[in-house]
Amino acid sequence: MTTFHYNPDKPHREDPDLYVTHWGKEDCAPGHSFGPGIREMYKVHCVHRGHGTVRVGGHEYKLTAGQAFMIYPNVVIQYEADESDPWTYSYCAFYGARAKELLDRTRLAPEKPVFPMDLQVMPSLYEQLTEALEREINRDLRLGAVLYRFLAALTEVAPAMPSAQPGSRKHHSYILRAMEFMHAHYSEPISIARLAADLGLDRKYLSAIFKEAKGIPPQRYLMEFRMNKASELLRGSGFSVGEIARSVGYEDALLFSKMFKKFTGRSPSEYRTEEMANS
């Protein structure tokens, strides 16, 4: 299934600061691909389910749910959905005089376009833009605000490395690798001890630098990421609570239900019933 929206309002000047042109969401068919080819503007893709591959600048990246990638204007890129587990992604295209300046605040580059999604803004970027589109009054401001929120979140999850602080660069690299590991393996019964071992770090040390950077310990980050994924499955699928529990890393459905209620204030069944009634 593919959904697509475009901005019906023309920019107020020839070279706007930032301007959203179109956005959409796509459940890709196995092997569905683009390129090698170019886009004329910036285009971000947020992966919600499944797997896919991005090839750019001689690099190949394997992506899964919880990751995203940025296409840069006039840079040859190729991306394709996995044959056995094709991805579902949302996307947003934009351009503007401030686009390069703001992206220069991140560690991204045309040949290094992959980054972890945050938990607040990026998972619902498509929905936020669509909601802004439906409000004709100040629609341009609302669409622009969503794009600015996305870029602000991007500078937090993938900030530029401070050139004068090698220790900070190393910490930042560990945190990014930890987030990417959790995004890739959240459906497995992973532990922070295993994560720290894979990074070659002491568990307490990893927890300390992660909390300092993100404001919450890695255990909390992983739990929130899993609960957000579970919420998506409860809203958009007919899978049982037990199946969803195992899909987000909980073998014990009762423990999952307890954690979900603690996180949302509702049991999984209550959450699904209320969300279906509101949709």
N, C-alpha and C positions, 0 to 999 in steps of 0.2 A: 504494500500500500504506500502511495506517495501523496503527500499534501504539500501545497506550495502557495505562498503569498508574496505579493510585491507591494512596495510602497507607492501608493497612488499620488502622493504629493511630491512635486518637483522640488529640488533644493532651492533655497531662497537666493543663492548666488552661484556663480559658475564653479567656484572652488570652495565648497563648504568645509568647515572644520572636520565634521564626520557626518556621513550620510548612509543610512541603511537602504539598500536597493531591493533585496528580496531575501526570503528565508523559507525553510521547509523542513520536512521530516520524511525519511524514506526507509521502508523495510526492504532491503536489497535482496535481489535474487542471488542464488549461488553463482559466484564468479562475476557478478556485475562489476564493471570497471569503467574508469575514465582514463584516457591518455594512452601513451605519453602525450601531453598537451599542455596548454597554458590557460590561465584565467586572466581576465583584464583587471580584476580588483582583488582585494583581500577576501578570503572566504574561510570561515572556521567551521570545522566539522566536530561534533561531540558524539562519541560512540556510547550508546545506551545498552545495547545487547550485542552478543556475537563477536566475531573476529574479522579482521581484514588486514591488508598490507598496504603500506605507503612506500613508494620509491621516488627519491628526489636527490639530485646532486651526488649520485653514486652511492647513496645510503639506502638501506632497506629497513623498514620499521614494521614490526608485528604489533598490531593494536588490538585491545580488547575493551570490554565495557569499563567505563570510568576514565578513559583516556580521550584525548582530542588532538587534532592537528590543524595547523594554520597553512593555508595556501597563500603564497605571495604573488603579487601581480607579475605577469610575464616571466614566470619561472616554470620551466618544464617539470611536470609532476605526473605520476601515475599512481592510482589507487584502485584497489579491487577488493570485493567481498570474498570471504573464505568460502570454499566450495561446500564444506560440510556444516559450517555454523556461520552463515552470512550475517554481517552486522546490520544493525538498525542505527542510523545516525540522524541527528538534526543538524542543520547548517544555517549560516547567516553570512551574506555577502555585504561588504561595505567598502567605502573609500573615503578620502578626505585629506585635507591639508595636514591634519594632526595625526593621521594614522601611523605613519612611519615614526614620528617622534614618540608616540605612546608605546608602540611595539619595541622601540629601542630601549625602553625601560625594563624589558624582559630579557631572558636568556635565549629567546627564540631567534632563529635565523632561517633564511630560505631553505637551507639544506638541513636544518635541525628544527623541524616544525612541530614536534610532538611534545605534549605536556599533560599532566594529570588534571582532571576536572576538579573544581571545588565542590562543596556539598550544598551551597546555597543558590548560586546564580546559574551556573552552567547547565545543570541537569534540566532546568525548566526554561532555558533561553527561548526556545521555540514558543512555548506557551505565553511567556511574558510579552514577546513581540506581537503575537496574535491578539492578546488582550488589549495591547496598546492600539493596534490597528482598528479595533472595534469602537474606539472612542474618538469621534471625529473632532471634538473640541481639543485643541492643543495636541493633536495627534503627532505632529512633527517633534514636539518636545518630549512626548512620552516614548516614542521610538528611540530618539536620541539618548534619553535617560537610560533605557535598557542597555544600549550599546556601551555607554560610559560605565555602567555597573559591571558589564562583562569585562571590559578592559581593566577596570580597577581590580576585579577578582584575578584576572590573568597576571597582573603585576605582583600579586601576592603569592600565587601558586608557582610562578616561574619568574621570579625577580632576576634582574641583571646581577651578575657577580660583582661585588666591590673589588676593584683592581688592587687596592692597597691592603686588603685584609685576607691573607692566604688562609688563616684559621677559619674565618667566616665562610670562605668559599668551600672549604672541606666540609664544614658542618652543613652548609646548604646542599651540597651534593649528596650527603648521607640522607638528609631529610627527603629530598626528591626521590632518591632511590627507594626509600622506605615507603613513600606514598605510592609509587608506581608498583612496588611489590604487592602492597595491600590491594590496590585496584585490580591487579591481575590474578590474585589468589584468594580473594575474599570468600569464594565459594568452597574453599578447602578449610579443614580444621587447623588453620595456622595459629601460631602463638607468637607473641612478641619476642620470646626467647629464640625461636627459630629465625625470626626476622633479623634479630641482632646478630645471630651466628652467621647468617648468609652475608651480612654486611661486614663481618669481621669486627664487631663492636661488642662491648660489654652491655648487657641489657639495661642496667641502670643509667649508663652513660647515654645510650640512645634515647631512653625515656626523657632524660633531662634536656638534651638539646632539641628534641622534638617538641616538648612542651614549651620551651622557651620561644621557639619559632612559630608554633601554631596555636598556642594558648591552651591546648588540651593534650593529655598524654596520648601516646599511640594506641593504647588499648581503647580509649574513648573514641578516637578517630575511626578505628576499624569498626567498632560497634555501630557508630552513627552511619558509616558508609553502608554496612550491611542492612541496617534498618531502612535506609532510604531505598536500597535496591528491593527489599522485601515489600515496601510500600508500593513501588512501581508494579511489582508482580501481582499484588493483591488488587490493585486498581485495574490492571489491564490483562489479566489472564484468568482462566478457570482452574488453575492448579490448586491442589489441596494445601492446607496449612502445613502439613508434613512435608510435601514436595517442595514448597517454598522455603521451609526451614532448612532442608538439606541443600537447597540451591544457594543459600547465603551462608553456608558454613556451620550450621547447627544440626548435628545428628539427633539431638533430643528435641522433639517438637514442643514439649512442655516447657523446657528451658527457653526456647525461642519465643514462645507465647508470653512468658513472664517478662523477658527482656523487651519484647515489642510493646507490651502494655506500659512498662516503665518508661519507654522512650516516647510513646505517643499519647499515653493516657487511655488507650483503648485496646481491647484484645484484637487479634487479627481478624476474627469473624466480625466483630463490631465495626472495625475500620472498613472492611470490605462492604458491609451492608450500608453504612452511612455514605461512603464514597459513591456507590452505585446509585443510591437515592438522590444524590446531589448532581449526578452527571446528566 
